[in-house]
Every structure is written in C-alpha cells, then in structure tokens.
Amino acid sequence: MCGPIHLRGHTSAVSLASGVLVALLLLVIPGAIVARTAQLSWPIAVAVGPALTYGTVALAILPMGALGIPWNLGTALLALAIVVGIVAVVHAVLASRRHPATAGEPMTAWPAFVVALGVVLGAALITFAAIRGMPHWQSIPSNWDSVWHANTIEFILDTGQASPTHMGELRNVETHDALYYPSTFHALAAIQCQLTGATATAAYTLNSLAVAAWLFPVSAAALTWHLLRGRAVSQWQAAGSAAAAAALAASFTAVPYVEFDTASMPNLAAYGLAAPTMLLIVSALRHRDRIPLAVLALLGVFSVHITGGVVTVVFVTAWWLCEGLWRPVRGRLPDFVSLVAVALPAAALLLPQFVGVLQQAEIIAGHEFVTHQGKKRALFDAVVQHTRHLNDYPIQNVLIALAAMGFLILIVRRIWWPAAVWLVLVLSIVHSSAPFGGPLGAVTGTFSDLFYSDPRRLSAVVAMLLAPMAGIAAFTLTTAALAGLRRLTPRLTPRVGHAVTAIILVALSLGLAWHYLPRHERLLGEKYDQVIVDDRDLEAFAHLATLPGARDTLIGNANIDGTAWMYAVSGLHPLWTHYDYPQQQGPGYHRFIFWAYADDADTDPRVAEAVRALNIRYVITSTPVVRGFVMPDGLLSLDKSRSWKKIYDNGEDRIYEWQGKQTPEGVQK
C-alpha cells in the first residue's frame, strides 16, 4: 500500500487541483513525447497524447504480466523509452518515403492558441465544478464500481501485476480463475501513487477527474476542427468553432458528469480518447508514417475500455462510408489498405483481450434497461438527452437547440457522417429502452449490447457529437449576427468584431456552465458522502490491521457493506474485493460455504473446512449495506456462535476472531 491510510474530512481545493494537474501531466506528457518523436505538431501531439500514453501502458503490461516483470515507475519509464526508440526508427524509415504533396496545411500558431484557450476554459469549468462539489474528495465514495477501481490500483501496487488478463487473481479470491478486466487506466494511476505517495483511493479520484476535465474539451475541439477543415473552412473559422465547442463541452451533463457519478471511469476515459484516436487514424491515410502511432492509439483506447474502442471504430467506419469513399485521399484502394494496416496489427495486439471479453459476452449481453414507456417516449428522450440518469434533471434546452442548429449546418455543408452516427445511436437508445422485434431488433440489439444495452452509455456518445455541433452553431450564429451589424455600422472594424465574438462566446460558455453548475457539482460529489464507509469504518480497518496475523490471512467479509475497501485503504486482504449482488457470485466452493453458513460453524463442519482452506482468522461486518440488499445469511448471527468471538465493536463495525477447532494454517493462537 502506498501513502498514509487516509485523510478524513475537509481537504483543500489546492490539493485537489494540484493532484489533478499531476495526473493530467502523467496522462498527456508520455504520449506527447511519442507523438513528437514522430514529428507530429504540438497541437496534434497534445490531442492524441493521452491515447498514446495509454497505448504505451497497454503495450507493456500484458507481456510484463505474462513474464512476471513488475509494473512500477522504473519499468514504466523503460517501456516508454523502448516505444520512443521504436517510433523514432519506424518514422525515419517511413518518413523518407513520404510524398511532398501529402504534407497538408498545418495549424498555424494563432488559431492553435485560440483553440487551446477554449480547451483550457472547458477543462477549468469542469474542474471548478469538481472543487465545488467535492469538498471531501479523499473520503471513500459510495458508488458501486469505485471500490473495484481503487482495489485494482492497490493490487498493482501490491503485486506489480497489471495485466488485464490477471485480474482474476484479485476478483476470484479463492480460485484465481482467469478474468479479463481492462486495467490500463489503473496501471497509469498506480504510477501516480509511486511518484507522489498518493493513496490508491486518492489516485483513483484524481485520475478520474483528470480524464473527465481534459479529454472531453479536447475531443470536442479536435472533432470540430476536423469536420470544418475538411470542407475548406478557414483556419480562423474552424478555430473559433473548435474553441466554442471545447468550452461548451463542459456544460453537457451526459459526459463527463453522469459517467463520473456512476464510477464508470475506464469507460469515461475511453470515450474521451475515441475522437482523437479516430482523427489520428484518418490522418494516417494522408500521412502513412503515422500508421504505427494510429495502431498504438487504437490499442490504447481499446485497452482502457472496449466500448471506447467500439466508438472509435464506429466513427472511422461512418467517416469512411460517408466521406472517405467519395473523397479519397490517395485513392479508394490505397486508403482502404492504410485502414487495414492500422486495424490488423491493433487486432493482433488486442487478441488476448478480445478472447477474454468473448468469455464474458453473456454477462455483457444480459444487461437490460427497458423503461416500459413506449417507443415514442424513448425516441423523444434519446433526441433531447433525457435518458436514464439524465432524466433526473430538466432537459438542457439551450444546448440541444444549439446542437440542432449545428446539425443542420453540417448537413448543409454536406458533412454526413456525424448525422449517420447520431441516427444509429438514437435508434440503439430507443431499442434499449423499448426493444424492437424482428430482424431490425436483432441487428440493433447486437450493436446495443456492445454498450451493455444501456441508454446512459449510448447517450454519452451522442453528447460527444452534440458538443461540436453546438460549438459550430454558436460561432456561426455569432459571426453572422456581427456581419449583419457591420453592414449597419461600417465603423465596426474586423478586430473589434473578433473581440466581440470572443466575448459573446466566452459569456455564453460561462453562463451555461454556471446555470448547470448545481447539477454538475452534485453529480461529481454526491457519492463522496461517507455513507457506506465513514470514519468509524476507517477506524475499524486501522484496528484490524494491528491485530496479530491480520495481514497474513484472509479477512472474512460481506459483499454488500463496503468492507471490500479495506484492501485499498489498509492493505488488508478481504474475501470479497468488490460489491456483489445479494447472492454469492463468482467461483469458489469454500467462499460460498463461508458466505452462506459461517454462523453455523458450531454444527456445520464445512465451515471449519472453509475457514482452513481460505486461511481466515478474522471477520469484519459493517452497517449500512448497499440500498436494497441484505447481509449474507452466514454473517447474520455470528454473535450467537461459540466458534466466533467478537473482539471489536464501535457501534457500526464488528470484528470477530475464529475460535473453532481448526485454525488457519501458519497462524499461532
């Protein structure tokens, strides 16, 4: 375990902001170094830097995990050095074959500066909402998946094992049966722990905020620039629209705020990587020396979370069908060959992960979020961003109206592919809420299952398209209004017009961010409420850690009361490392026996056998439990069993010690 156990109560906004800054630098700088090695311009390097950083991590942790090489700061730097060296050599070979006509027009300094200002404003607005909404950001969050993410970071720090194919060693405590889980996000967060001494729980929060605050303004800006520059729009017009989109991205609730509230952090990060990765892949048709970088970025986004990779593939496919086929860069066949040159190596590198995901396909496809409100209501909710979680708040009318106008502007400019993706996503949202029948339902259902058939996840992707549309509309309407005013007032110089445009767009972005601030600060901070794990739980964990043999044995616990946090907080090893549904899930006969019958130890010899096999000496239980769930049967009546002795009770947490005939191996009583 790294760092102190925990800071309780109020922690300063400065410590939060500085921690997010460190996480952001770790996210951007390694990938930007790789990009600059390949001679990408600084704006592009910063935009694709996070995807390349995660790609470098993903490229390293799988073979290192298989070979037993620990993942830590030293091996991470070694991996980065190797990737930089390979990229330098490959670029030197490929760049010598580049045709001068394919160079293209780079982004000039002042338009790049304007876009950067918009991105910084968007990121600052999201960070401000976090500071306002998370005064106790180092407390233990109460949402479902946060415990798994923090425990995964702690597991990487504890064992050095960061491979996504080895996560069964953490989840399947008894059997260590194989389990695939994307661990690239967690592996990078573990580096922050080693670099700064942050706890696993703090690193989880800081890295989550870093991707939330940075990736979506960058994504909106990059996508907007690509859409407009592909239609011979001037750099200044594209830059103004991109800056507006980046700033307005901070006001869309679906991402990052709802995804953060549900603790879907790898999914959140992967969504933020999708658009820059798509643009890098598309640019590789013109600049073939970027193909290795595109492979690395695609590996990164898939390795953070497979749904982000799916979004990337959907974006690239839609662009290819709607634009690339009809306006080829080098020719249809050469362009297709370039796309294949990206896809095949990435697929080969991702093969172990795809195999792991296929083994869990039934679990993924088993999710259902039917609303029982009919298809018309589902369509309305999909169009106006009022689906699951979003329908807790009023519709964002101004943003939806701006996005609708931007949608029409793109159609007028014959930019079809965002509209095509939007239609597919809306259809999938409707199906997830009110399923279709027949062949259409089968096809739509297959696609929706890639997103867990969850309207929330699908609506988040829609929001990623709406932000560029809103930015384009805001800039276009503002400049059109000022152009009309200039005809009435000839003395209004272009310089004054540019300044007024900037003021209007900044005011619009600030006004919308302030209007939606209450909902956004609530979504970012509501789960940092110390409901499931509070100070008394932390005191119990600390006391348990001092007991003889506690660090050398498995701690019996429940799967619904938050005691799984003892690993990330105190370095103790619980029987359950994640919340679970109110039944025994996952492999392990002895874990089931303990879960169901521990308090029957006086009469059921299977309990003593399970205690010995699992090497359990202590049990901890806590209240409250996750809403709607109940304490497992085996832990309800430990007080009445002579085989368990209560040795600690602070009114909320109770610790019991095994008193039965068979003692865990290696423990002297």
N, C-alpha and C positions, 0 to 999 in steps of 0.2 A: 504493500500500500504506500502511496506517495503522499507527502504533506501531512499536516495535522488532521485530526479526526474531523472537525467541522467548526465553522464559525456560526454562532447562533444569533438570531435576532437581526438587527438592522446592520447592513453593510453599505458603505458609501457608494455613491454614483461614480466616483472617480475610480474605485477599484473595479467596478463592473465595466466601465468604459475602457480602462487600461487592459483588462483581461480580454475583452472582445478584440481590442486592437492587436494584441499578441496573437490571438487565434487567427485573425484576418491575415496578418503578415505570414504566418505559417501556411495559410491556405493559398496565398497568391504568389509569394516570392519563389518557392522552388519551381513551380510550373512556369513562371515568367522567365526564370533563368533558362529553362529548357527551350522555351519559345524564342528567346533572344539568341540562343546558340544557333537556332535555325534561321536567324536573320529576320524574324518577324518584327514588324514595327512595334513600338512601345504600346500604342493603344490596343493592338491585337493581342500582344503578349499579356497585358493585364487582363483582358477579357477572357482569354482561354487559359490563363494561368491556373485557376482552381481545378479545371478538368484535367490538366496535365499533371498537377500535383497529385491528385487522387489516382491518376493513371500510373504514375511512378510508384506510389504506395502499393497499388494493386499488383503491379508487375513484380514487386519484391516479396510481398507477404506470402503468396501462395507457394513458391518454391522454397522460401526460407522455412515456412512451416513444415513442409514435407521433409526437409533436410535437418530439421531440429536446430536451425540457426535462430537465435532470439531476435525479436524485433525490438530495437531500442534506438536511442538517439544516434549512437555510433553507426549501427548498421543502416539506419535510415540515410545518414549522410553518405555512406558508401554506395547505397543504391542510387542516390541522386547523382553522385559522381559518375557512376557507370552509365546511367541513362544519358547524361550530358555528353559523355565521351562518344557513345554510340550515335547520338543525334548529330554531333559535330562531324563525324566521319561520313555518315549517310548523307548529310546535307551537302558536304563538299563534293561527293560523287554525283548526286542528283542535280545540284545547282549548276554544275558545269554543262549540263545538257539542256538547261532552260532556254527557251527561245525568247529573245528580247521582246517580241510583240506580246508576250503573255504577262508582262510585268504589271500592267494595270496602273491606275492612278491612286497613289497612296493618300490617306487622310492627311491634310495639312495641319499645321500647328494650332491655329486659332479655332477652327472648327472642332478639333480634338479637345481643346481646352473648354469649349462650351459644353460639349458632351460630358466631360469629366465633372464640370460643375453640377450638371443635372444629376449625375450618378451620386456624387458626394451629398447633394441635398436629399435625394431619396434615401440613401443609407443613414444620414443623420436623423431624418424624420422617424425611421423605424427604430433607430437606437434610442431616440428620445422617448418614444412610446414604451420601450423596454425599461428605461430608467424610471419613468413614472409608474409603470405597472409592476415592477419587481423590486420593491424596497428590501425584501428578504431573499435575494436571489441565491444565496448559498444555503437556504433551507432545502429540505427534501421535497421534491414535487410529488403530488398525489396522483398524477395521471398514470395510465396503465403501463406504457412501454418504457417510461423513463428509467425504471429500476433495471430493466434488461440492458439498456444502453450504458448506464453507469457501471453495472456489473461487468459488462463486456470490456469496458476500458480498464477496470480493475484487474480482470483476468489477464489482459495483455500485459499489464504492468507486473503482475504477479508471476506469470509463467513465461513471458516472452513469446507466447504463441498467438499470432494474429491472423492466421489463415482462416478464411471463411469456411473452409471445409472441416475445420476442427472445433466448431462451436458446440458440437455435441458434448465435448468434454466439460463445458460449463453448464449446459442446459440439462443434459441427461446424466445427472449426478451419479446415479448408481451404475448404469451400464456403459456410459460413454459412447453409446451408439452414435453413428455418424449423423451429423446435422449440418446442412448448409445454412449460413446466415451471412449476409454481406457485412463485412467488418472493416471496410476501408475507412469509413468515417471515424470509427472508434480507434483505429490504429493511428490516425493522424492526431486525434485528441490525446492519445497516450503520450505522444511526443511532447505536447504542451505540458503535461504533468512532469515529465522528466526535465524539461527545460526550465520550468518556473517553480516547481514544487507544488503546483495546484493539486487539489484532491481530484479523484475520479469524478465525483459528483459536480464539482465546480467546472472541470474541464468539459463535461457533458453540456452544461448550460452555456458556457462561453462559446464553444464551437457551434452550438445550435444557433445562438444569436448572431454569430459571425456570418454563417451562411444565410440566415434569414435577412440580415440587414444589407449584405453586399450583393448576393447573387441575383436578386430579382431586379433591382435597378439596372445592374449591368446587363442582364438578359434583355430587359425591355429596350435599353438603348441600342444594344448590338443588333437586335432583330429589326428595330425601326430603321436604323442606318442601312441595313441590307435591303430591306423592302424598297426604300426610296432611291438609293443609289443605283439599284438595278433598273431604274426607269429614267435615267438621265436627269434626275433632280439635282440641283446644285448642292455643293457641299454645305453651304450655309443653311439652306432649307432642310436638308437631311439632318444636320447637326442640331438645329433648333427643335425639330420634331423629336429627335432622339433624346435630347436633354429633357424635354417636356415629358416624354414617356417614362424616363427614368425617375423623375420626381413624382409623377402621378402613380407610379408603381407602389409607392409607399402607402397609398390610400385604398388599394384593393384588399378586401378582407380575406378572400379565399387563400391567397398566398401573400405573405408568409404566415399570417396570424392564426388562421384556423389550423393549419398543419402543425404549427408550433404548439398550439393548445392541446392537440391530440398526441403530442410526443412522437409524431411520425418524422423524426429528424433525418434519417437516411433518405427517406422518400422526399422530404423537403429539399435537401441538398441536391439530390439527383435531378429534381425538376429544375432547379436553378442552373444546373450545368447543361441542360438539354439544348437550349437555343445557341449558346456559344459553340458547343460541340458541333451542332448541325451546320453552323456557318463555316467552321473550320473545314468540315468535310466538303461542303460545296465549293469552298475556295480552292481545295486541292485539285479540282478539275482544271483550273487555270494554272495553278502553281503545284505541279506534281511533286516537287521536293517537299511539300507539306504532307504528303501521304503518311509517312511514319508518325508525324505528330497527330494526324487525324486518327490513326489506329490507337495511339496512346490515349488520346482524349476519350474515344469511344469506349475503350477498356475502362477508363476511369469512371465514366457516368454509369455504365452497367454494373460496375463493382460497388459503387455506392448504394445503388438500389436498382433493381431490374426495371422498375416502372419508368425511371428516368431514361434508361436506355430505349425502352419502347417508345417514349415520347420523341426521342431523337430520331429513331428510325421512321416514325410516322411523319415527322416534319420533313425529313430528307425525301421520303417517298412521295409525299404530296408535292413538294417543290419539283421533283423530277418529272412527275406525271403532268403537272400543270404548267411548268415553265421550262425545265431543263430539256425536255424532249423537243420543244418547239423553238427554243432559242439556245441551241447547243453552244458550248464554249469552243471546243475543238472539233466537234462532230459527234453525232449520236453514239456511234460505236466506241470511239476513244473515250468519251465521257463516261459511258457505262463501264468500260474497262477500269477506269480510275475509281469509280464507286466500288466495284468488285475488289479492287486492290486494297481498299480500306476495309471492306466487310470481311473478307476471308481471313486475313491474319487476326483481326479482332475476334472473330468467331472461334478460331483455333485457340486463342489465349483464354477465351471465356468458356471453353468446353467443359472443364470440371465444374464450373458454377452452373452451367445450363443443366448438366446431369443432376446436380443437387436440387435445382428448382423443380425439375420434372418429377422427382421423388415426392415433392410436396404439392404437386399440381391439384390433387383432390382437395387438400385443405384450402388452397387459394380459391379454387372454383366454388367452394362450399359457402362462401360469404353471400349473404342476401340482405338487401336494404330496401325492400318493397314498401312503398308508402301507403298503398291501398286508397289513393286519392284520384286515380284515373290518369289517363294519358294526357288529356288537355292540361290539367294542373301540372303534371310532370314537365310538359313542354314549356309552359309559362315559367316555372321555376328554373328550368335549365337556361332559358334565354336571358332571364334577368338576375341570374346568380342568387337564387333563393332556395338552394337545395339544403340537404342535411347539414346542420351546424350553422350555415348561413341564414337559415330561416328563423334563427333566434333573434335576428335583428332586422330593422327595416331595409328595404331594397335601396341600393346605392344609386339613386335615380340620376344624379348628375353624371357620374362615371359611366353608367350604362348608356345614357344619351350621347355622351361624347364618343364612346366606343362604337355606337351605332352609326354616327356620322363618319367616323374613321373607316368603318366597314364599307360604307358607300364610296368613300374617296378611293379606297383600294380597288373596288370593283370598277369605278370609272377609269382608273389608271390601268386596268386590265391585269391587276395583281390578284390572281385567282386562288393560289394555294392556301393562304390563311382562311379564306372562306370555306374551302373544301374541308380543311381540318376541323373548323368550327362546326360544320354540319355533321361530320362523323361523330364528334364528341357530344353534341347535343342529342343526336339520335341514341347514343350509348347511354347518356344520362336518363333519357326517357325510358329506355328499356330496363335500366337498373331500378328505376322507381316503379314502373308499370310494365312488366315484361310483355314483349310481342310473342306471337306464336308463329309457327311455320318456318320456312327457310330463312326469312328475314330475321326472326328471333334467334335462330340458331347461329347465324353469322354474327349478328350484333352481340349476342351473348358470349361468343368466343372472344371477341375483341374486348368486351367489358370485363371479362374475367381476368384479363391482364392487369386490370386496375382494381381487383377484388370486387368487381361489380359495385363499386362504391361511388355514388354521386358526388361525394365530397372530393375524392381524388380526381375524378374527371372534371369537376368544376374548377379545380385548381389549375388544370392545364388550360381550360378555357380562359381563365383570368390572365394567364401568360400571353394569350393572343390579344385580349382586350386592352391591356396596358399600352402596347404600341399603337393600336387603333385610336385610343383616347389621346395619346400624345400627338399623333398626326392631326387629329381633328382640332385639338386645342391650338396648335401652332398655325394651322391653315386658317381657322376662323379669325384668329387674332391678326395675322398678317393681312388677310382680306379686308377686315374692318379698317385697319390703318391705311391700306391702299386706297380705300374709298374716302377716308378722311383726308388723305393727302391731295386728292383731287379737289376737295372743297377748300383746303388750306394749303396752298402751294408752298408756303414758308416752312412747312414741316419737312425738315431735311431727313435723308435716309438715316443718318446717325441718330437723330432724335427718335425716329421710328423704331430703330433696333432697340434703343434703350427702353422705350415704352413697351415694346413686345416682351422684352425680358422681364420688366416689372410686372406686367399682367400675368405672365405665365408663372412667375415665382409666387405672386399673390394667390393665384388660383391653386397652386400646389400646396401652399401653406394653409390656405383657407380650408381646403378639403381635408388635409391631414388633421387640422385642429377639430374640424367637425366630427370626424370619425375617431378622434383620439380616445374617447371614453371606451368604445367597444374594443379598440385595439390594445390599449393598455390592460384591459380586463382579460382579453384572450391570452396575452403574453404572461400575465402574472397570476391569474386566478388559481392555478394549480400549485403555486408556491405558497400554500395556505397552512402548511403544517397540520393538516387534518389526519392523515394516515400515519405520518412519522413526525413526532414533535420532540420537545426537549426531554420528556420522560423516556421516550423510546431511545434517544441517543444516550441517555444516562444508563439505561439497561444494557445497551450494546457495549458501552465502555466498561461496565461492571463485569459483564460476561467475558470480555476479553482478558480480564485479570484472573479468572478462575483457572485452577490447575488443569492442564490438558485441553483447554478450550480451543487453542489454536492448532492442536494436533489431532482433533477429532471432528467429526461432522456434527453440526448443530441441528437437532430436530426442530422443525418449524412448520407453520401452516403456509398454504399457497395463496392466501387471500387477505393477510393482515399487515403487509408491509415489512415483515421481519426479513424478507429477502434482501433488504437494504443493508443488512449487517456486513455483507461482503464488501460493497463499495465504501462503506463508512468506516468499518473497523477491521477489515481484513479477515473476518471470521468466515467459515465455510458452511453455508446453510444447506439443508436438504433440498430446499426449493430456491432457485436463483431468479425466479420470475413469478409474477402473479399467474394464476391459472384459473380456469373456470371452476365452479364449485363441485368439482369431481377430480379424481386422480387422473392426471393426464401424463402421457409420456411413458417410456419403457421403464421397467423396474418392479419386479415382484415384491421385493422387500420394502421398497418405498410405499407401495400400495398397502402392505400389511401395517406398516407404521402409521400411515395416513388414516386408515380405517379402524385400527384396533389397538393403538398404543395404550389407551387407558384400560384395556382388558389384560394387561400384562400379568396380573396375578393368576389368571386362569387359562390364558391362551399362550402356549409355548412358542407359537410362531412369532410373537412379539420379541421375546428374548433372542430368538434366532435372527430376526431382522435388526435388532439393536447391535448384535455382534457383527453381522455381515456389513452393516452400514458404518460401524465404528462410531456409534452415537453415545455420548455421555450426558450431554445437557440438552434440554428442550426449552425453547422460549415461545411464549404466546403473547399476543398483544390485542388490544382493542383501540379503535374500532376496526371493523373489517370493511372491505370494499362494498359499497352500497348494493344491496340486493343479494349478497352472498352470505353464507353461514360458515361457522367454524367447522372444520372436518370432524367427523364423529370421533375419531381416535384421540382427539385433543380436548374433548369437551369436559371430561371428568377425571383429569389427572390427579386432582386433589384427593379423590376417593381411592386411589390405587396405592397399595403399600410398596409397589415397585418404583414409584416416583416420589421424590422428596422435594417439596417446594423450598427453595433456598433464597428466593428474592421475590419481592412484590412491592412495586411502587404505586399500586392502585391502577395501573394501566398495563404494565408488563409483568409477567411472571416467569421465573426461571426454575426449572426442575432438574434434579440430578437423578440419574439411574441408580436404583437400589436393588435391582434384581440379582439373580444368582450369577448370571453370565455378564462379565464386564468387558467393555470394548477392548480389543487387542492393544497391547502396548501401554495401557493406562493403569497405573497403580492407585488403588483406592486407599 
